[in-house]
Amino acid sequence: MRRGTIFIIVFVAIAAALVAATTLLRSQPPVEIDVAVDPLAEPWLRAAALEFNTSSVTVGVGRPVRVNVIAAPGMQILNEPWSSNNPPDGWIPAWSAFAAAIRMSVSLNTEALSLARTPLIWMRDASDDSPISALSWDGVQEAAASNRINIAFSAPSQSVQGFAVLLSGAAEFHGSAVLTDQQLNDSAMRQWLLPVIECVPNFNTISTDVGQFVAGPRGRNVDVAIGPESQWLTSLSVLARTYTPEFAYPDYPVMFDFPYITLSSAQTTDDERAASQAFAAFLLSDAQQAALETHGLRPASGEPAATSEVFAGAEQYGILRQLPVNQAIQLPQPSAINGLRQWVINNGG
């Protein structure tokens, strides 16, 4: 057999093998993973998942990955932690400190300490004669204790951001960002917070998006509100039509930091774990970090760019592109958190 003929036969065989291998890889069943996310970051994550699912990422022997996004409010997980029978593959809680207080019977591995950030901040209408002397915890508590003002924030028993309001107040009362069980159970602190809770007319009418609520028709009688910065930013264009918004940052910040956690049980496969890790890495890519701004969120590290239209446009109202360096609030054991939550439920929150 001539050398040229042999070469052609070998070339054809290699080409056929490559085609067969490519066909085999393309026919591999996808790895589908469920990623649970707190509603505070859900719009960003859904948009990111759509891009990821068309990005041809594969794991194992060339299996494509598909991400399904599930909304999972933090208080819902606190009430019913995932068991080894039904965990999602990935979890993005709003606040790592709160998530650490939830005990689960599954293995947890933190892939990213933070995917995004947004702090809890105050808002009031600067165009009216405000009954509040200062846009701070002392100013709000003083007005709540001596006058009947209208305050808005999400129900503490129903949302992590609402519960974080109480923790922000507790830190202010005790003058410490490091909260202990004893401090959260302190009766004097709870009595100090009670007028603030009582000045919320009806928690049932306030959605988990306090910015959207205040910007809507039912929020027009609100004197002061507190909620995540991202919610104020995404509602600012509507809010500014009715109010002259003024924002301020508490001295003891609650920083929602959105960690990415892979959950594993005995049924979790290596491909599912790898898929979860690949999605976490994708969310930290430059493109997805840049997309956070559209949803009012800050990047995982650093601050928004000086050219950021979202943050630059809000600076006139008190939004800060560069945040002050303050110690973030740290939480104690779950028993104290549950105790404070039960107290607020008993008092209408």
N, C-alpha and C positions, 0 to 999 in steps of 0.2 A: 504494500500500500504506500502510495506516495506521501511524502512529508506534508505537502499542502493539504491533501485530503484529510490526513490525521488532524491537522490543525483546525480544519473546518469542523470536523466531528467533535473535537474537544470544546471548541468555541460554542457550538450549538448545545452541547450537554451542559456547559456552565450557564448559558443563558436560560436554558430550560429550568435548571435548578434554582436560579435567581427568581424566575417568574413563579415557580412553585412555592418558594419560601415567602415571597411577597404576598401571594394569594393566601398562604396559610396564616400569615400574620394579620392580614386584613380580615380574615374570617374568625379571629379570636373573639370570644364574647367579651363585652365591655365589663369593666369593674365599676359598679355603681356604688357610690357612697352617699350617705346622708350627713349633712353638716347642719347642726342646729345653731342658731344665732339669736342673740337678743334683738328684739325689734328695733332698738336704737341704731343698729348697724345693718339692718336687713336690706334697705334699698341699695346700699353700696354693694353688699355681698351678692345679691341677686344679679346685678349688672355684671359683677366680676365673674360669677359662675357661668353666665351666658358666653362670655368670651373664652373662659377656660374650656368649656365643653366643645368648642370649635377649634381648639389650639393644637390638636393631634398629640397631646401628652399621652404616653403609654407607660405601663409598668409591667413587671414580670416578663413573659415571653411576648412582648408587643401588644399587650391588651390595652385598648383605649380606656380612658377614664371618663366617667360621667358623674357630675356632682348634682345632687338634689338638695335644695335649701329648705330648711324647716324653721319656722319661727318658734322660739323657745324662751318665753319671758322668765327672768331669773327667779321670781317668786313662785312660779309654777314648778320650777325644778327644786326649789327649797321645800315645797310641799310634798312633791313626789319625785325624789331622786331616781335617776335611772338605775335599774337593776342589771344584772348580767344577762338577762333575757331580751332586753329591748334597747340597748344604748345606740345612739347615733355613732358614726365613725369619727366625726369631728364636732367640736363644740367651741363656740365663740361667745362667752358670756360678756356682759357689759363691763364688769368690774372684777379684776382678779382677786382683790381682797374679799369681796363678797363670795365669789365662787369657791375660795379656799375654805369657807365655813360650811360648805355643803358636803356631807359625807356620802360616798357612793361605794357600791360593791363591785366596781369595775376598775381596771387599771387606767391611770391617767398619765399621759406624757405630754408635757408642754413643748410644742414645736416653736412657738414664738411668744415671748413675754408680752408683746404688744403688736397689734396690727394697725391701730389707729388710736387717737385720743380725743377726748372732749371733756372740758371741765363743767362743773355745776356753777351757774351764775345767776345773779339777781337781775330783775328788770322792773322798771316803773316808767310811767308817762311823765316826762320832764316838762310837758307843756301846761300842766295843771298845777294848782297849789297842792302839793303833796302833803298828806297828813303824817308823812314819815320824815323825821329830822335828818336821817342819813340812810343811804342805801347800803345797809349792813345789818348783821344780825342784831346788834344792840338797838339800832334805829327801828327795825321792824318789830322786834319784841316789845319795845317800849310803846310803840303805837298800838300794837295788838292788845297790850295789857290795859291801856288807858282809853282807847277809842274802839269803836266798832268799824274796823277797816275790812276791806275785801281782799283776801289773799288767795292766790292760785298756785297749786303744785299737785303733781300726780299723787294718787292715793298711796300712802306708804305701805299699806297691806297688800297692794296689788302690783307694784312695780319697784324695781331696784332703784330707779332714779327718784321715786317718791320717798322710799326708805332712806336713801342717801341724804335727803334734806334733813331728816331727824338727826342723822349722824353728824352732819355739818353743824347743826345747832348744838349738839352735845359737845363737840370739840370746842366751839366758841365759848360755851358756858364754863367748861373746865380749863380753858386756856391751854389745850394740849391736843396735838394731832394723834397721839398714841392713846387710844381709848382702852380702858380696862373693863372687865365685867362689873366691878364695883361702880364705876362711873356711869355706865349705861343703866344700872339699876338704881341710881341715886334719885331719891324722891324729890329733892330740891330741883334737880335738873329737869325732871319730868314736869314739875309744876311750872317751871320757867317756860317750857315748850308748849304747855297746854293752851295758852291764849292764842298762839300762832295756829295751832290745829283748829281751834274753835272759830277762827276768823275765815276759814274756808267754808263758804256757804253749803256746798254739796259736792263731796268728792266724786259722787257717781256721775256728775255731769262733766267732769274734767277727764279728757282722754289722756293716754300715756304720753301724747305729744302736747306738752303744755304750751309750746310756742304756737302751734296751730289753733289751740283752744283760745288763747288770748287774742290772736289775730282775727278770730271769728266773731260773729254777732253776740254770742253768749259771754264773751270775755271783755266786753266794753265797760263793765263796771268794776273791773279789777284795779285795785290800787297798787299792788305789788305782786310779783310772781317770781318763782325760782324754778329753774329747769336746766337741762343740758344746753351748753352753748350751741351745739349743732342744730338743735330744734329752733332756737332763736334765729340762727343764720338762714335756715331754709324757709322761715316764715317772714323774714325781715321786709321783703318787698311789699307784702300785704300789710304787715304790722305798721309800717311807716306811713301808710295812707290814713290811718286812724289816730296814731299816736306820734309823739316825738320820743322814741324809745331812749331810755338811759340804762346802761348795763354796768354792773359792778361785780367784782370777784371776791368771794369770801376769803377771810384771812387764812382759814384752814380748808384747803381745797379738797374736793372729791374729784379725782381724775379718773373718768371711765377710760379704761385702757385696752379692752378687747383682746385678751390673749387668745391664742389658738391652741386647743388641747385635743390630742388624739385619745379616744376612748377605746379600750380593748377588753374583750371578754374571751372566754374559751372558744367561742365560735368565730372570732375575728381572724381573717386570713392575712398572710404576709402581703398579698397584693392590695388588700383593703388598707392596711397600715401604710404601705408605700404610696397609695393614692392620696390618702389624707395628708401625708407629708408633702407630696408634690403640690397639692392645692395650697397648703400653707406657704410654701416657697413662692408660688405664683402671686399670692396676695401681697407679698413683700416686694414684688418687682417694682421698678420705677414707674411703670405705666399705671399700675393699680394704686400705688401710693399717691400719684398725681391726681387720680380720679376721686380721691377722698374729698377734696375741696368742694366738688359739686354737691356733696351731701353735707356740707358744713363741718366735716371732720378734719382734724389735724393729722399729719403723718405720724407714723409710729415713733420716729425720732426726729429731732430738730423742730423747726417751726415752719409755718407756711411761707412760701416764697414772697419776697417783697413785691413781686408783680401780681400776687393773688388778688383777683378782682373781688372775690367773695369777702376776704378779710379786710382788704383796703377800703372797700365800700362801707364797711361796718365800723371802722375806726372812729368816725365822727360821733357815733353813739356810745362809745366806751369799750368796744371790743378791742382786745389787745392781740396784736400779732405775736409779740414776744411776751410770754407769760412771766409773771414774777416768780422768783425762786422761793417757794414755800414748801414746807414739809407736808406731803400728802397724808391723808387720814389713814391710820392703820386700825384694823378691827380686832376684837378679842375673840373668845370662844363662841361657838354656835349657840350655847345655852343663853348667853346674854342677848344675842341678836333675836332669838325667838321670844325671849321675855319682853324686849322692847316692842317687838311687833305685836304681841298679844295685848300689851298695854295700849297701843295706838288703836287697835281694833276695838277695844273696850271703850275708847273715847271717840269713836266715830270716824276713824281714819282708815 
